[in-house]
Amino acid sequence: MQSRISQRPMPQNGFTLLEIMIAVAIIGILTAIAIPLYANVQARARIAKAQADTRALATAVSMYSAHMGNVPPALTALTSPATNSSNQTAGPFMAGIPSAPAGWSSYGYTGNPADGTFTITASGDGTSISVP
């Protein structure tokens, strides 16, 4: 009498090398897509901060000009009270001059007292901002 022993394949425990290689390739592709997008988000955030800061500085310069009748000689004049020709005191117009985003130049200011115009500039991340 001959007994039949059936040979069933053993259930597979774990992953094959091919499956692991496919998973690593997928993770690599997703990483290659995500890293440039993340870097772009950081650059856009720095640009948005610089735009907001220059607008805030322009607003403070305009308020100073309305009070004093002339543009300030420098941005630092915005951080202390100012007394105009009518002996009225106002300010400070800003608590402090904001620092530029990382990798950006400091905020530049050019005022023209003759015609009351001014320009606030910043540059970085391949972008230049000029207000107004």
C-alpha positions in Angstrom: 0.0 0.0 0.0 1.3 3.3 -1.0 0.3 6.4 0.9 -0.2 9.6 -0.8 1.2 12.6 0.8 0.1 15.7 -0.8 2.6 18.5 -1.0 0.9 21.8 -0.5 2.9 24.9 -1.0 3.8 26.7 2.2 2.1 30.0 2.6 4.3 32.9 1.8 5.5 34.9 4.8 6.9 38.4 4.0 7.6 40.2 0.8 9.6 39.2 -2.2 12.6 41.3 -3.3 10.7 42.5 -6.4 7.8 43.8 -4.2 10.3 45.7 -2.0 12.1 47.2 -5.0 8.8 48.4 -6.4 7.8 50.0 -3.1 11.2 51.8 -2.8 10.9 53.0 -6.4 7.4 54.4 -5.7 8.7 56.2 -2.6 11.6 57.6 -4.6 9.3 59.0 -7.3 7.0 60.6 -4.7 10.0 62.2 -2.9 11.4 63.5 -6.2 8.1 65.2 -6.8 7.6 66.5 -3.3 11.0 68.1 -2.6 10.8 70.7 -5.4 7.2 71.6 -4.4 8.2 72.1 -0.8 11.2 74.3 -1.8 8.8 76.4 -3.9 6.4 76.8 -1.0 9.2 78.2 1.1 10.2 80.7 -1.6 6.6 81.8 -2.0 6.3 82.3 1.8 9.4 84.5 1.8 8.1 86.5 -1.1 4.7 87.0 0.6 6.4 88.1 3.8 8.5 90.7 1.9 5.4 92.0 0.1 3.5 92.3 3.4 6.4 94.0 5.1 6.9 96.5 2.3 3.2 97.4 2.3 3.2 97.9 6.1 6.3 100.1 5.8 4.6 102.1 3.0 1.5 102.6 5.2 3.7 103.8 8.1 5.6 106.2 5.8 2.3 107.6 4.5 1.0 108.1 8.0 4.2 109.8 9.0 4.0 112.0 5.9 0.4 113.0 6.6 1.4 114.0 10.2 4.7 115.7 9.5 4.0 117.1 6.0 7.1 115.4 4.6 8.5 111.9 4.1 10.7 110.6 6.9 14.5 110.9 6.4 14.9 107.1 7.1 12.8 104.1 8.1 14.1 104.3 11.7 12.2 107.6 12.1 9.0 105.5 12.1 9.8 103.8 15.4 9.7 106.9 17.6 7.2 109.7 18.3 7.3 112.7 15.9 6.3 116.3 16.6 5.1 118.3 13.7 5.2 122.1 13.1 1.9 122.6 14.9 3.5 121.0 18.0 1.4 117.9 17.7 3.0 114.6 18.6 2.1 111.3 17.0 3.7 107.9 16.7 5.5 105.7 16.9 4.2 104.7 13.5 5.7 101.2 13.7 6.9 99.2 16.8 10.0 98.2 14.9 11.4 97.9 11.4 10.7 94.3 10.3 13.6 92.1 9.4 13.8 90.9 5.8 13.1 87.2 5.1 16.1 84.8 5.2 18.4 85.3 2.2 16.8 88.6 1.3 18.5 92.0 1.3 17.4 94.5 4.0 14.5 96.7 3.1 15.7 99.8 1.2 14.2 103.2 1.5 14.5 106.3 -0.7 12.6 109.4 0.2 12.3 112.5 -1.9 11.4 115.4 0.4 11.1 117.8 -2.6 8.0 116.2 -4.0 7.0 113.9 -1.1 7.5 110.6 -2.9 9.2 107.5 -1.6 10.2 104.0 -2.6 10.6 100.9 -0.4 12.5 98.0 -2.0 13.5 94.4 -1.2 15.1 91.7 -3.2 15.7 88.0 -2.9 14.7 84.6 -4.3 15.1 86.0 -7.8 12.4 88.6 -7.1 12.5 92.3 -6.6 9.7 94.2 -4.8 9.2 97.9 -5.0 6.5 99.9 -3.3 4.6 102.1 -4.3 
